[in-house]
Amino acid sequence: GTAALLQATGGSGGDGATSNGGRLGGAGGVGSLGDINVGGSPGMDSIDATGHRISGSGSGNPLGGGGKGKDSSGVGNAGGAYGGGGGGAFSNTSSQNAGGAGAAGAVIIVEYKS
C-alpha cells in the first residue's frame, strides 16, 4: 500500500472585546497535503443590537454542529461532535470570558481492494 500524510489545522478564535460592539467570528481551519483538502467554515459574528447582544456561534460541518452563541454572561458553549467550533463567550462587564472549546476532529479512511 501507499502511505499518506493528512494534516488539518484548527480555526482561529474570533475577535475579543471588553466593551460593547459586535465582533468578527474566527476563520475556519485549513486542510492540506491530502488528495482532497476541505477548509472549515468561519464562526459567526456576534450581534450588537440595541437592547440585545448575542455572542457568535461556532461553525458546524457535516459531522458536528458548532457551539451555540450566548445572550447572557459566561464562557462559550463547546462545539458538537467531530470538528464543530466552540461558541463565543459573553460578558456584560469589563472582564473577559473564554470562548467554548472546539470539538475533536475526525479522519475518515475508506480502503478499497481490487
Secondary structure, DSSP 8 states (H G I E B T S, - for coil): ------EE---------SSSS---------EESSSS----------EEETTEEE------BTTB------SSSB------TTT------B-SSSS-------------------
